[in-house]
Amino acid sequence: MAVLLVIWAAVSLGCGVLFADWLNQFRLPFTGFPLGFWFAQQGSIVTFVILILVYCLAMNRLDRRHHEELEAIAAKAGE
C-alpha cells in the first residue's frame, strides 16, 4: 500500500505541480496538449483509478490466500 501511495504522490504532486513546466515541453500525441497540463488535469486522476484497480486486485489475492488458510485450519481442526 505504501508503494501505491508513493506512486500516487509522485504522479499527482510531482508530474502535476513540481515538474509541470519541464513536462510542458512535450506534447500528448494526437491531442496537442502539453504533458504537464495533462498530468495536472487528467493524468493524476487516471493514475489514481489504475492504482485503485491494482489495490483491489492485490486485496482480492490476499483475501483468497487468507480464505484458503482458514479452510486448511478448519480442516485440521475437524480431523
mmJSON file of the N, C-alpha and C atoms, coordinates in Angstrom:
{"data_MODEL":{"atom_site":{
"group_PDB":["ATOM","ATOM","ATOM","ATOM","ATOM","ATOM","ATOM","ATOM","ATOM","ATOM","ATOM","ATOM","ATOM","ATOM","ATOM","ATOM","ATOM","ATOM","ATOM","ATOM","ATOM","ATOM","ATOM","ATOM","ATOM","ATOM","ATOM","ATOM","ATOM","ATOM","ATOM","ATOM","ATOM","ATOM","ATOM","ATOM","ATOM","ATOM","ATOM","ATOM","ATOM","ATOM","ATOM","ATOM","ATOM","ATOM","ATOM","ATOM","ATOM","ATOM","ATOM","ATOM","ATOM","ATOM","ATOM","ATOM","ATOM","ATOM","ATOM","ATOM","ATOM","ATOM","ATOM","ATOM","ATOM","ATOM","ATOM","ATOM","ATOM","ATOM","ATOM","ATOM","ATOM","ATOM","ATOM","ATOM","ATOM","ATOM","ATOM","ATOM","ATOM","ATOM","ATOM","ATOM","ATOM","ATOM","ATOM","ATOM","ATOM","ATOM","ATOM","ATOM","ATOM","ATOM","ATOM","ATOM","ATOM","ATOM","ATOM","ATOM","ATOM","ATOM","ATOM","ATOM","ATOM","ATOM","ATOM","ATOM","ATOM","ATOM","ATOM","ATOM","ATOM","ATOM","ATOM","ATOM","ATOM","ATOM","ATOM","ATOM","ATOM","ATOM","ATOM","ATOM","ATOM","ATOM","ATOM","ATOM","ATOM","ATOM","ATOM","ATOM","ATOM","ATOM","ATOM","ATOM","ATOM","ATOM","ATOM","ATOM","ATOM","ATOM","ATOM","ATOM","ATOM","ATOM","ATOM","ATOM","ATOM","ATOM","ATOM","ATOM","ATOM","ATOM","ATOM","ATOM","ATOM","ATOM","ATOM","ATOM","ATOM","ATOM","ATOM","ATOM","ATOM","ATOM","ATOM","ATOM","ATOM","ATOM","ATOM","ATOM","ATOM","ATOM","ATOM","ATOM","ATOM","ATOM","ATOM","ATOM","ATOM","ATOM","ATOM","ATOM","ATOM","ATOM","ATOM","ATOM","ATOM","ATOM","ATOM","ATOM","ATOM","ATOM","ATOM","ATOM","ATOM","ATOM","ATOM","ATOM","ATOM","ATOM","ATOM","ATOM","ATOM","ATOM","ATOM","ATOM","ATOM","ATOM","ATOM","ATOM","ATOM","ATOM","ATOM","ATOM","ATOM","ATOM","ATOM","ATOM","ATOM","ATOM","ATOM","ATOM","ATOM","ATOM","ATOM","ATOM","ATOM","ATOM","ATOM","ATOM","ATOM","ATOM","ATOM","ATOM","ATOM"],
"id":[1,2,3,4,5,6,7,8,9,10,11,12,13,14,15,16,17,18,19,20,21,22,23,24,25,26,27,28,29,30,31,32,33,34,35,36,37,38,39,40,41,42,43,44,45,46,47,48,49,50,51,52,53,54,55,56,57,58,59,60,61,62,63,64,65,66,67,68,69,70,71,72,73,74,75,76,77,78,79,80,81,82,83,84,85,86,87,88,89,90,91,92,93,94,95,96,97,98,99,100,101,102,103,104,105,106,107,108,109,110,111,112,113,114,115,116,117,118,119,120,121,122,123,124,125,126,127,128,129,130,131,132,133,134,135,136,137,138,139,140,141,142,143,144,145,146,147,148,149,150,151,152,153,154,155,156,157,158,159,160,161,162,163,164,165,166,167,168,169,170,171,172,173,174,175,176,177,178,179,180,181,182,183,184,185,186,187,188,189,190,191,192,193,194,195,196,197,198,199,200,201,202,203,204,205,206,207,208,209,210,211,212,213,214,215,216,217,218,219,220,221,222,223,224,225,226,227,228,229,230,231,232,233,234,235,236,237],
"type_symbol":["N","C","C","N","C","C","N","C","C","N","C","C","N","C","C","N","C","C","N","C","C","N","C","C","N","C","C","N","C","C","N","C","C","N","C","C","N","C","C","N","C","C","N","C","C","N","C","C","N","C","C","N","C","C","N","C","C","N","C","C","N","C","C","N","C","C","N","C","C","N","C","C","N","C","C","N","C","C","N","C","C","N","C","C","N","C","C","N","C","C","N","C","C","N","C","C","N","C","C","N","C","C","N","C","C","N","C","C","N","C","C","N","C","C","N","C","C","N","C","C","N","C","C","N","C","C","N","C","C","N","C","C","N","C","C","N","C","C","N","C","C","N","C","C","N","C","C","N","C","C","N","C","C","N","C","C","N","C","C","N","C","C","N","C","C","N","C","C","N","C","C","N","C","C","N","C","C","N","C","C","N","C","C","N","C","C","N","C","C","N","C","C","N","C","C","N","C","C","N","C","C","N","C","C","N","C","C","N","C","C","N","C","C","N","C","C","N","C","C","N","C","C","N","C","C","N","C","C","N","C","C","N","C","C","N","C","C"],
"label_atom_id":["N","CA","C","N","CA","C","N","CA","C","N","CA","C","N","CA","C","N","CA","C","N","CA","C","N","CA","C","N","CA","C","N","CA","C","N","CA","C","N","CA","C","N","CA","C","N","CA","C","N","CA","C","N","CA","C","N","CA","C","N","CA","C","N","CA","C","N","CA","C","N","CA","C","N","CA","C","N","CA","C","N","CA","C","N","CA","C","N","CA","C","N","CA","C","N","CA","C","N","CA","C","N","CA","C","N","CA","C","N","CA","C","N","CA","C","N","CA","C","N","CA","C","N","CA","C","N","CA","C","N","CA","C","N","CA","C","N","CA","C","N","CA","C","N","CA","C","N","CA","C","N","CA","C","N","CA","C","N","CA","C","N","CA","C","N","CA","C","N","CA","C","N","CA","C","N","CA","C","N","CA","C","N","CA","C","N","CA","C","N","CA","C","N","CA","C","N","CA","C","N","CA","C","N","CA","C","N","CA","C","N","CA","C","N","CA","C","N","CA","C","N","CA","C","N","CA","C","N","CA","C","N","CA","C","N","CA","C","N","CA","C","N","CA","C","N","CA","C","N","CA","C","N","CA","C","N","CA","C","N","CA","C","N","CA","C","N","CA","C","N","CA","C","N","CA","C"],
"label_alt_id":[null,null,null,null,null,null,null,null,null,null,null,null,null,null,null,null,null,null,null,null,null,null,null,null,null,null,null,null,null,null,null,null,null,null,null,null,null,null,null,null,null,null,null,null,null,null,null,null,null,null,null,null,null,null,null,null,null,null,null,null,null,null,null,null,null,null,null,null,null,null,null,null,null,null,null,null,null,null,null,null,null,null,null,null,null,null,null,null,null,null,null,null,null,null,null,null,null,null,null,null,null,null,null,null,null,null,null,null,null,null,null,null,null,null,null,null,null,null,null,null,null,null,null,null,null,null,null,null,null,null,null,null,null,null,null,null,null,null,null,null,null,null,null,null,null,null,null,null,null,null,null,null,null,null,null,null,null,null,null,null,null,null,null,null,null,null,null,null,null,null,null,null,null,null,null,null,null,null,null,null,null,null,null,null,null,null,null,null,null,null,null,null,null,null,null,null,null,null,null,null,null,null,null,null,null,null,null,null,null,null,null,null,null,null,null,null,null,null,null,null,null,null,null,null,null,null,null,null,null,null,null,null,null,null,null,null,null],
"label_comp_id":["MET","MET","MET","ALA","ALA","ALA","VAL","VAL","VAL","LEU","LEU","LEU","LEU","LEU","LEU","VAL","VAL","VAL","ILE","ILE","ILE","TRP","TRP","TRP","ALA","ALA","ALA","ALA","ALA","ALA","VAL","VAL","VAL","SER","SER","SER","LEU","LEU","LEU","GLY","GLY","GLY","CYS","CYS","CYS","GLY","GLY","GLY","VAL","VAL","VAL","LEU","LEU","LEU","PHE","PHE","PHE","ALA","ALA","ALA","ASP","ASP","ASP","TRP","TRP","TRP","LEU","LEU","LEU","ASN","ASN","ASN","GLN","GLN","GLN","PHE","PHE","PHE","ARG","ARG","ARG","LEU","LEU","LEU","PRO","PRO","PRO","PHE","PHE","PHE","THR","THR","THR","GLY","GLY","GLY","PHE","PHE","PHE","PRO","PRO","PRO","LEU","LEU","LEU","GLY","GLY","GLY","PHE","PHE","PHE","TRP","TRP","TRP","PHE","PHE","PHE","ALA","ALA","ALA","GLN","GLN","GLN","GLN","GLN","GLN","GLY","GLY","GLY","SER","SER","SER","ILE","ILE","ILE","VAL","VAL","VAL","THR","THR","THR","PHE","PHE","PHE","VAL","VAL","VAL","ILE","ILE","ILE","LEU","LEU","LEU","ILE","ILE","ILE","LEU","LEU","LEU","VAL","VAL","VAL","TYR","TYR","TYR","CYS","CYS","CYS","LEU","LEU","LEU","ALA","ALA","ALA","MET","MET","MET","ASN","ASN","ASN","ARG","ARG","ARG","LEU","LEU","LEU","ASP","ASP","ASP","ARG","ARG","ARG","ARG","ARG","ARG","HIS","HIS","HIS","HIS","HIS","HIS","GLU","GLU","GLU","GLU","GLU","GLU","LEU","LEU","LEU","GLU","GLU","GLU","ALA","ALA","ALA","ILE","ILE","ILE","ALA","ALA","ALA","ALA","ALA","ALA","LYS","LYS","LYS","ALA","ALA","ALA","GLY","GLY","GLY","GLU","GLU","GLU"],
"label_asym_id":["A","A","A","A","A","A","A","A","A","A","A","A","A","A","A","A","A","A","A","A","A","A","A","A","A","A","A","A","A","A","A","A","A","A","A","A","A","A","A","A","A","A","A","A","A","A","A","A","A","A","A","A","A","A","A","A","A","A","A","A","A","A","A","A","A","A","A","A","A","A","A","A","A","A","A","A","A","A","A","A","A","A","A","A","A","A","A","A","A","A","A","A","A","A","A","A","A","A","A","A","A","A","A","A","A","A","A","A","A","A","A","A","A","A","A","A","A","A","A","A","A","A","A","A","A","A","A","A","A","A","A","A","A","A","A","A","A","A","A","A","A","A","A","A","A","A","A","A","A","A","A","A","A","A","A","A","A","A","A","A","A","A","A","A","A","A","A","A","A","A","A","A","A","A","A","A","A","A","A","A","A","A","A","A","A","A","A","A","A","A","A","A","A","A","A","A","A","A","A","A","A","A","A","A","A","A","A","A","A","A","A","A","A","A","A","A","A","A","A","A","A","A","A","A","A","A","A","A","A","A","A","A","A","A","A","A","A"],
"label_entity_id":["1","1","1","1","1","1","1","1","1","1","1","1","1","1","1","1","1","1","1","1","1","1","1","1","1","1","1","1","1","1","1","1","1","1","1","1","1","1","1","1","1","1","1","1","1","1","1","1","1","1","1","1","1","1","1","1","1","1","1","1","1","1","1","1","1","1","1","1","1","1","1","1","1","1","1","1","1","1","1","1","1","1","1","1","1","1","1","1","1","1","1","1","1","1","1","1","1","1","1","1","1","1","1","1","1","1","1","1","1","1","1","1","1","1","1","1","1","1","1","1","1","1","1","1","1","1","1","1","1","1","1","1","1","1","1","1","1","1","1","1","1","1","1","1","1","1","1","1","1","1","1","1","1","1","1","1","1","1","1","1","1","1","1","1","1","1","1","1","1","1","1","1","1","1","1","1","1","1","1","1","1","1","1","1","1","1","1","1","1","1","1","1","1","1","1","1","1","1","1","1","1","1","1","1","1","1","1","1","1","1","1","1","1","1","1","1","1","1","1","1","1","1","1","1","1","1","1","1","1","1","1","1","1","1","1","1","1"],
"label_seq_id":[1,1,1,2,2,2,3,3,3,4,4,4,5,5,5,6,6,6,7,7,7,8,8,8,9,9,9,10,10,10,11,11,11,12,12,12,13,13,13,14,14,14,15,15,15,16,16,16,17,17,17,18,18,18,19,19,19,20,20,20,21,21,21,22,22,22,23,23,23,24,24,24,25,25,25,26,26,26,27,27,27,28,28,28,29,29,29,30,30,30,31,31,31,32,32,32,33,33,33,34,34,34,35,35,35,36,36,36,37,37,37,38,38,38,39,39,39,40,40,40,41,41,41,42,42,42,43,43,43,44,44,44,45,45,45,46,46,46,47,47,47,48,48,48,49,49,49,50,50,50,51,51,51,52,52,52,53,53,53,54,54,54,55,55,55,56,56,56,57,57,57,58,58,58,59,59,59,60,60,60,61,61,61,62,62,62,63,63,63,64,64,64,65,65,65,66,66,66,67,67,67,68,68,68,69,69,69,70,70,70,71,71,71,72,72,72,73,73,73,74,74,74,75,75,75,76,76,76,77,77,77,78,78,78,79,79,79],
"pdbx_PDB_ins_code":[null,null,null,null,null,null,null,null,null,null,null,null,null,null,null,null,null,null,null,null,null,null,null,null,null,null,null,null,null,null,null,null,null,null,null,null,null,null,null,null,null,null,null,null,null,null,null,null,null,null,null,null,null,null,null,null,null,null,null,null,null,null,null,null,null,null,null,null,null,null,null,null,null,null,null,null,null,null,null,null,null,null,null,null,null,null,null,null,null,null,null,null,null,null,null,null,null,null,null,null,null,null,null,null,null,null,null,null,null,null,null,null,null,null,null,null,null,null,null,null,null,null,null,null,null,null,null,null,null,null,null,null,null,null,null,null,null,null,null,null,null,null,null,null,null,null,null,null,null,null,null,null,null,null,null,null,null,null,null,null,null,null,null,null,null,null,null,null,null,null,null,null,null,null,null,null,null,null,null,null,null,null,null,null,null,null,null,null,null,null,null,null,null,null,null,null,null,null,null,null,null,null,null,null,null,null,null,null,null,null,null,null,null,null,null,null,null,null,null,null,null,null,null,null,null,null,null,null,null,null,null,null,null,null,null,null,null],
"Cartn_x":[0.821,0.0,0.87,2.003,2.9,3.451,3.736,4.247,3.196,1.957,0.877,0.711,0.825,0.715,1.874,3.062,4.223,4.045,3.569,3.322,2.284,1.21,0.148,0.683,1.471,2.019,2.991,3.81,4.78,4.083,3.02,2.312,1.503,0.749,-0.121,0.662,1.591,2.354,3.547,4.289,5.489,5.202,4.446,4.181,3.185,2.222,1.186,1.573,2.534,2.875,4.366,5.212,6.638,7.341,7.035,7.713,6.835,5.748,4.802,5.459,6.261,6.9,7.845,8.616,9.531,8.756,7.662,6.867,6.116,5.878,5.135,5.895,7.176,7.907,7.527,6.88,6.404,4.908,4.443,3.015,2.429,1.184,0.473,0.123,0.479,0.191,-1.302,-1.622,-2.983,-3.854,-3.37,-4.188,-3.544,-2.224,-1.531,-1.439,-2.006,-1.943,-0.542,-0.049,1.236,1.126,2.173,2.128,1.946,2.585,2.424,0.989,0.359,-1.052,-1.93,-1.642,-2.454,-2.336,-1.111,-0.942,-1.668,-1.642,-2.321,-3.837,-4.363,-5.809,-6.372,-5.743,-6.306,-5.396,-4.116,-3.176,-3.179,-3.257,-3.273,-4.564,-5.659,-6.926,-6.887,-6.378,-6.267,-5.341,-4.213,-3.282,-3.942,-4.716,-5.4,-6.378,-7.122,-8.075,-7.333,-6.21,-5.414,-4.862,-4.412,-3.911,-5.011,-6.227,-7.352,-7.579,-7.5,-7.645,-6.551,-5.311,-4.2,-4.416,-4.861,-5.128,-6.223,-7.292,-8.39,-7.92,-7.136,-6.622,-5.706,-4.862,-3.97,-4.764,-5.799,-6.607,-7.413,-7.896,-8.612,-7.697,-6.457,-5.492,-5.178,-5.023,-4.763,-5.953,-7.167,-8.375,-8.483,-8.171,-8.233,-7.229,-6.013,-4.979,-5.407,-5.973,-6.43,-7.565,-8.476,-9.588,-9.077,-8.085,-7.51,-6.83,-6.146,-5.506,-6.546,-7.642,-8.701,-9.341,-9.532,-10.083,-9.132,-7.842,-6.843,-6.85,-6.962,-7.011,-8.288,-9.415,-10.674,-10.65,-10.022,-9.925,-9.041,-7.987,-7.102,-7.811,-8.596,-9.312,-10.411,-10.977,-12.055,-11.585,-10.295,-9.784,-9.823],
"Cartn_y":[-1.185,0.0,1.257,1.184,2.336,2.644,1.604,1.807,2.504,2.086,2.71,4.178,4.487,5.878,6.725,6.157,6.894,7.172,6.187,6.394,7.482,7.431,8.437,9.826,9.956,11.257,11.763,10.861,11.272,11.767,11.082,11.482,12.751,12.811,13.966,15.217,15.102,16.275,16.516,15.443,15.596,16.013,15.189,15.471,16.606,16.724,17.738,19.113,19.21,20.508,20.819,19.96,20.273,20.224,19.23,19.069,19.48,20.181,20.54,21.413,22.381,23.259,22.478,21.564,20.76,19.823,19.224,18.304,19.014,20.309,21.055,21.185,20.88,20.916,19.741,18.733,17.576,17.711,17.204,17.27,15.867,15.753,14.483,14.169,12.965,12.638,12.719,13.188,13.275,14.313,14.978,15.995,17.367,17.411,18.683,19.34,18.702,19.288,19.128,20.129,19.973,18.869,18.078,16.918,17.317,18.397,18.858,19.263,19.943,20.324,19.088,18.097,16.879,16.146,16.024,15.361,16.115,17.429,18.209,18.047,17.89,17.836,16.411,15.533,14.204,13.072,13.227,12.143,11.634,12.552,12.107,11.363,11.749,11.055,9.654,9.556,8.255,7.343,7.887,7.104,6.64,7.503,7.146,6.005,6.03,4.959,3.644,3.703,2.493,1.954,2.836,2.393,1.753,2.245,1.621,0.209,0.04,-1.28,-2.229,-1.774,-2.599,-2.965,-2.014,-2.27,-3.324,-3.207,-4.182,-5.578,-5.68,-6.986,-7.59,-6.758,-7.246,-7.693,-6.952,-7.321,-8.579,-8.757,-9.992,-11.198,-11.054,-12.143,-12.448,-11.415,-11.601,-12.256,-11.841,-12.451,-13.924,-14.237,-15.626,-16.48,-15.958,-16.686,-16.868,-15.842,-15.919,-16.937,-16.944,-17.889,-19.327,-19.555,-20.903,-21.337,-20.402,-20.736,-21.071,-20.316,-20.598,-21.961,-22.303,-23.62,-24.728,-24.529,-25.535,-25.698,-24.604,-24.672,-25.378,-25.053,-25.689,-27.174,-27.559,-28.978,-29.722,-29.092,-29.701,-29.868,-28.859,-28.915,-29.964,-30.212,-31.172,-32.618,-32.841,-34.217,-34.945],
"Cartn_z":[0.0,0.0,0.0,0.7,0.735,-0.65,-1.419,-2.783,-3.642,-3.517,-4.287,-3.9,-2.615,-2.171,-2.684,-2.713,-3.233,-4.723,-5.466,-6.897,-7.098,-6.335,-6.455,-6.135,-5.068,-4.695,-5.758,-6.296,-7.312,-8.574,-8.964,-10.179,-9.949,-8.864,-8.666,-8.283,-7.349,-6.929,-7.851,-8.145,-8.951,-10.374,-11.093,-12.508,-12.699,-11.804,-11.969,-11.489,-10.555,-9.974,-10.114,-9.546,-9.465,-10.818,-11.631,-12.915,-14.091,-13.836,-14.896,-15.959,-15.549,-16.535,-17.443,-16.876,-17.682,-18.597,-18.07,-18.886,-20.009,-19.848,-20.869,-22.189,-22.194,-23.462,-24.361,-23.793,-24.559,-24.789,-25.887,-26.215,-26.24,-25.819,-25.864,-27.32,-27.794,-29.198,-29.516,-30.69,-31.239,-30.56,-29.502,-28.848,-28.897,-28.809,-28.813,-27.452,-26.418,-25.083,-24.505,-23.775,-23.083,-22.029,-21.879,-20.994,-19.534,-19.09,-17.709,-17.403,-18.351,-18.195,-18.116,-18.974,-18.978,-17.65,-17.102,-15.813,-14.714,-14.752,-13.72,-13.808,-15.023,-15.189,-15.237,-15.99,-16.21,-15.771,-15.95,-15.7,-14.286,-13.317,-11.928,-11.604,-12.215,-11.984,-12.602,-13.826,-14.495,-13.691,-13.239,-12.431,-11.147,-10.5,-9.264,-9.493,-10.581,-10.881,-11.14,-11.852,-12.097,-10.789,-9.899,-8.603,-7.757,-7.861,-7.157,-7.691,-9.009,-9.605,-9.111,-9.093,-8.611,-7.145,-6.344,-4.929,-4.763,-5.535,-5.457,-5.842,-6.891,-7.308,-6.243,-5.643,-4.583,-3.362,-2.993,-1.825,-2.101,-3.328,-3.672,-3.567,-4.037,-3.932,-2.465,-1.652,-0.226,0.468,0.126,0.701,0.326,-0.93,-1.376,-0.594,-0.442,0.297,1.762,2.359,3.749,3.898,2.927,2.968,2.862,1.998,1.874,3.172,3.826,5.099,6.166,6.192,7.164,6.908,5.642,5.32,5.742,5.555,5.966,7.483,8.214,9.672,10.136,9.485,9.848,9.528,8.429,8.07,9.073,9.519,10.504,11.84,12.223,13.499,13.46,12.271,12.131,12.079,11.951,11.859,13.136],
"occupancy":[1.0,1.0,1.0,1.0,1.0,1.0,1.0,1.0,1.0,1.0,1.0,1.0,1.0,1.0,1.0,1.0,1.0,1.0,1.0,1.0,1.0,1.0,1.0,1.0,1.0,1.0,1.0,1.0,1.0,1.0,1.0,1.0,1.0,1.0,1.0,1.0,1.0,1.0,1.0,1.0,1.0,1.0,1.0,1.0,1.0,1.0,1.0,1.0,1.0,1.0,1.0,1.0,1.0,1.0,1.0,1.0,1.0,1.0,1.0,1.0,1.0,1.0,1.0,1.0,1.0,1.0,1.0,1.0,1.0,1.0,1.0,1.0,1.0,1.0,1.0,1.0,1.0,1.0,1.0,1.0,1.0,1.0,1.0,1.0,1.0,1.0,1.0,1.0,1.0,1.0,1.0,1.0,1.0,1.0,1.0,1.0,1.0,1.0,1.0,1.0,1.0,1.0,1.0,1.0,1.0,1.0,1.0,1.0,1.0,1.0,1.0,1.0,1.0,1.0,1.0,1.0,1.0,1.0,1.0,1.0,1.0,1.0,1.0,1.0,1.0,1.0,1.0,1.0,1.0,1.0,1.0,1.0,1.0,1.0,1.0,1.0,1.0,1.0,1.0,1.0,1.0,1.0,1.0,1.0,1.0,1.0,1.0,1.0,1.0,1.0,1.0,1.0,1.0,1.0,1.0,1.0,1.0,1.0,1.0,1.0,1.0,1.0,1.0,1.0,1.0,1.0,1.0,1.0,1.0,1.0,1.0,1.0,1.0,1.0,1.0,1.0,1.0,1.0,1.0,1.0,1.0,1.0,1.0,1.0,1.0,1.0,1.0,1.0,1.0,1.0,1.0,1.0,1.0,1.0,1.0,1.0,1.0,1.0,1.0,1.0,1.0,1.0,1.0,1.0,1.0,1.0,1.0,1.0,1.0,1.0,1.0,1.0,1.0,1.0,1.0,1.0,1.0,1.0,1.0,1.0,1.0,1.0,1.0,1.0,1.0,1.0,1.0,1.0,1.0,1.0,1.0,1.0,1.0,1.0,1.0,1.0,1.0],
"B_iso_or_equiv":[0.0,0.0,0.0,0.0,0.0,0.0,0.0,0.0,0.0,0.0,0.0,0.0,0.0,0.0,0.0,0.0,0.0,0.0,0.0,0.0,0.0,0.0,0.0,0.0,0.0,0.0,0.0,0.0,0.0,0.0,0.0,0.0,0.0,0.0,0.0,0.0,0.0,0.0,0.0,0.0,0.0,0.0,0.0,0.0,0.0,0.0,0.0,0.0,0.0,0.0,0.0,0.0,0.0,0.0,0.0,0.0,0.0,0.0,0.0,0.0,0.0,0.0,0.0,0.0,0.0,0.0,0.0,0.0,0.0,0.0,0.0,0.0,0.0,0.0,0.0,0.0,0.0,0.0,0.0,0.0,0.0,0.0,0.0,0.0,0.0,0.0,0.0,0.0,0.0,0.0,0.0,0.0,0.0,0.0,0.0,0.0,0.0,0.0,0.0,0.0,0.0,0.0,0.0,0.0,0.0,0.0,0.0,0.0,0.0,0.0,0.0,0.0,0.0,0.0,0.0,0.0,0.0,0.0,0.0,0.0,0.0,0.0,0.0,0.0,0.0,0.0,0.0,0.0,0.0,0.0,0.0,0.0,0.0,0.0,0.0,0.0,0.0,0.0,0.0,0.0,0.0,0.0,0.0,0.0,0.0,0.0,0.0,0.0,0.0,0.0,0.0,0.0,0.0,0.0,0.0,0.0,0.0,0.0,0.0,0.0,0.0,0.0,0.0,0.0,0.0,0.0,0.0,0.0,0.0,0.0,0.0,0.0,0.0,0.0,0.0,0.0,0.0,0.0,0.0,0.0,0.0,0.0,0.0,0.0,0.0,0.0,0.0,0.0,0.0,0.0,0.0,0.0,0.0,0.0,0.0,0.0,0.0,0.0,0.0,0.0,0.0,0.0,0.0,0.0,0.0,0.0,0.0,0.0,0.0,0.0,0.0,0.0,0.0,0.0,0.0,0.0,0.0,0.0,0.0,0.0,0.0,0.0,0.0,0.0,0.0,0.0,0.0,0.0,0.0,0.0,0.0,0.0,0.0,0.0,0.0,0.0,0.0],
"pdbx_formal_charge":[null,null,null,null,null,null,null,null,null,null,null,null,null,null,null,null,null,null,null,null,null,null,null,null,null,null,null,null,null,null,null,null,null,null,null,null,null,null,null,null,null,null,null,null,null,null,null,null,null,null,null,null,null,null,null,null,null,null,null,null,null,null,null,null,null,null,null,null,null,null,null,null,null,null,null,null,null,null,null,null,null,null,null,null,null,null,null,null,null,null,null,null,null,null,null,null,null,null,null,null,null,null,null,null,null,null,null,null,null,null,null,null,null,null,null,null,null,null,null,null,null,null,null,null,null,null,null,null,null,null,null,null,null,null,null,null,null,null,null,null,null,null,null,null,null,null,null,null,null,null,null,null,null,null,null,null,null,null,null,null,null,null,null,null,null,null,null,null,null,null,null,null,null,null,null,null,null,null,null,null,null,null,null,null,null,null,null,null,null,null,null,null,null,null,null,null,null,null,null,null,null,null,null,null,null,null,null,null,null,null,null,null,null,null,null,null,null,null,null,null,null,null,null,null,null,null,null,null,null,null,null,null,null,null,null,null,null],
"auth_seq_id":[1,1,1,2,2,2,3,3,3,4,4,4,5,5,5,6,6,6,7,7,7,8,8,8,9,9,9,10,10,10,11,11,11,12,12,12,13,13,13,14,14,14,15,15,15,16,16,16,17,17,17,18,18,18,19,19,19,20,20,20,21,21,21,22,22,22,23,23,23,24,24,24,25,25,25,26,26,26,27,27,27,28,28,28,29,29,29,30,30,30,31,31,31,32,32,32,33,33,33,34,34,34,35,35,35,36,36,36,37,37,37,38,38,38,39,39,39,40,40,40,41,41,41,42,42,42,43,43,43,44,44,44,45,45,45,46,46,46,47,47,47,48,48,48,49,49,49,50,50,50,51,51,51,52,52,52,53,53,53,54,54,54,55,55,55,56,56,56,57,57,57,58,58,58,59,59,59,60,60,60,61,61,61,62,62,62,63,63,63,64,64,64,65,65,65,66,66,66,67,67,67,68,68,68,69,69,69,70,70,70,71,71,71,72,72,72,73,73,73,74,74,74,75,75,75,76,76,76,77,77,77,78,78,78,79,79,79],
"auth_comp_id":["MET","MET","MET","ALA","ALA","ALA","VAL","VAL","VAL","LEU","LEU","LEU","LEU","LEU","LEU","VAL","VAL","VAL","ILE","ILE","ILE","TRP","TRP","TRP","ALA","ALA","ALA","ALA","ALA","ALA","VAL","VAL","VAL","SER","SER","SER","LEU","LEU","LEU","GLY","GLY","GLY","CYS","CYS","CYS","GLY","GLY","GLY","VAL","VAL","VAL","LEU","LEU","LEU","PHE","PHE","PHE","ALA","ALA","ALA","ASP","ASP","ASP","TRP","TRP","TRP","LEU","LEU","LEU","ASN","ASN","ASN","GLN","GLN","GLN","PHE","PHE","PHE","ARG","ARG","ARG","LEU","LEU","LEU","PRO","PRO","PRO","PHE","PHE","PHE","THR","THR","THR","GLY","GLY","GLY","PHE","PHE","PHE","PRO","PRO","PRO","LEU","LEU","LEU","GLY","GLY","GLY","PHE","PHE","PHE","TRP","TRP","TRP","PHE","PHE","PHE","ALA","ALA","ALA","GLN","GLN","GLN","GLN","GLN","GLN","GLY","GLY","GLY","SER","SER","SER","ILE","ILE","ILE","VAL","VAL","VAL","THR","THR","THR","PHE","PHE","PHE","VAL","VAL","VAL","ILE","ILE","ILE","LEU","LEU","LEU","ILE","ILE","ILE","LEU","LEU","LEU","VAL","VAL","VAL","TYR","TYR","TYR","CYS","CYS","CYS","LEU","LEU","LEU","ALA","ALA","ALA","MET","MET","MET","ASN","ASN","ASN","ARG","ARG","ARG","LEU","LEU","LEU","ASP","ASP","ASP","ARG","ARG","ARG","ARG","ARG","ARG","HIS","HIS","HIS","HIS","HIS","HIS","GLU","GLU","GLU","GLU","GLU","GLU","LEU","LEU","LEU","GLU","GLU","GLU","ALA","ALA","ALA","ILE","ILE","ILE","ALA","ALA","ALA","ALA","ALA","ALA","LYS","LYS","LYS","ALA","ALA","ALA","GLY","GLY","GLY","GLU","GLU","GLU"],
"auth_asym_id":["A","A","A","A","A","A","A","A","A","A","A","A","A","A","A","A","A","A","A","A","A","A","A","A","A","A","A","A","A","A","A","A","A","A","A","A","A","A","A","A","A","A","A","A","A","A","A","A","A","A","A","A","A","A","A","A","A","A","A","A","A","A","A","A","A","A","A","A","A","A","A","A","A","A","A","A","A","A","A","A","A","A","A","A","A","A","A","A","A","A","A","A","A","A","A","A","A","A","A","A","A","A","A","A","A","A","A","A","A","A","A","A","A","A","A","A","A","A","A","A","A","A","A","A","A","A","A","A","A","A","A","A","A","A","A","A","A","A","A","A","A","A","A","A","A","A","A","A","A","A","A","A","A","A","A","A","A","A","A","A","A","A","A","A","A","A","A","A","A","A","A","A","A","A","A","A","A","A","A","A","A","A","A","A","A","A","A","A","A","A","A","A","A","A","A","A","A","A","A","A","A","A","A","A","A","A","A","A","A","A","A","A","A","A","A","A","A","A","A","A","A","A","A","A","A","A","A","A","A","A","A","A","A","A","A","A","A"],
"auth_atom_id":["N","CA","C","N","CA","C","N","CA","C","N","CA","C","N","CA","C","N","CA","C","N","CA","C","N","CA","C","N","CA","C","N","CA","C","N","CA","C","N","CA","C","N","CA","C","N","CA","C","N","CA","C","N","CA","C","N","CA","C","N","CA","C","N","CA","C","N","CA","C","N","CA","C","N","CA","C","N","CA","C","N","CA","C","N","CA","C","N","CA","C","N","CA","C","N","CA","C","N","CA","C","N","CA","C","N","CA","C","N","CA","C","N","CA","C","N","CA","C","N","CA","C","N","CA","C","N","CA","C","N","CA","C","N","CA","C","N","CA","C","N","CA","C","N","CA","C","N","CA","C","N","CA","C","N","CA","C","N","CA","C","N","CA","C","N","CA","C","N","CA","C","N","CA","C","N","CA","C","N","CA","C","N","CA","C","N","CA","C","N","CA","C","N","CA","C","N","CA","C","N","CA","C","N","CA","C","N","CA","C","N","CA","C","N","CA","C","N","CA","C","N","CA","C","N","CA","C","N","CA","C","N","CA","C","N","CA","C","N","CA","C","N","CA","C","N","CA","C","N","CA","C","N","CA","C","N","CA","C","N","CA","C","N","CA","C","N","CA","C","N","CA","C","N","CA","C"],
"pdbx_PDB_model_num":[1,1,1,1,1,1,1,1,1,1,1,1,1,1,1,1,1,1,1,1,1,1,1,1,1,1,1,1,1,1,1,1,1,1,1,1,1,1,1,1,1,1,1,1,1,1,1,1,1,1,1,1,1,1,1,1,1,1,1,1,1,1,1,1,1,1,1,1,1,1,1,1,1,1,1,1,1,1,1,1,1,1,1,1,1,1,1,1,1,1,1,1,1,1,1,1,1,1,1,1,1,1,1,1,1,1,1,1,1,1,1,1,1,1,1,1,1,1,1,1,1,1,1,1,1,1,1,1,1,1,1,1,1,1,1,1,1,1,1,1,1,1,1,1,1,1,1,1,1,1,1,1,1,1,1,1,1,1,1,1,1,1,1,1,1,1,1,1,1,1,1,1,1,1,1,1,1,1,1,1,1,1,1,1,1,1,1,1,1,1,1,1,1,1,1,1,1,1,1,1,1,1,1,1,1,1,1,1,1,1,1,1,1,1,1,1,1,1,1,1,1,1,1,1,1,1,1,1,1,1,1,1,1,1,1,1,1]
}}}
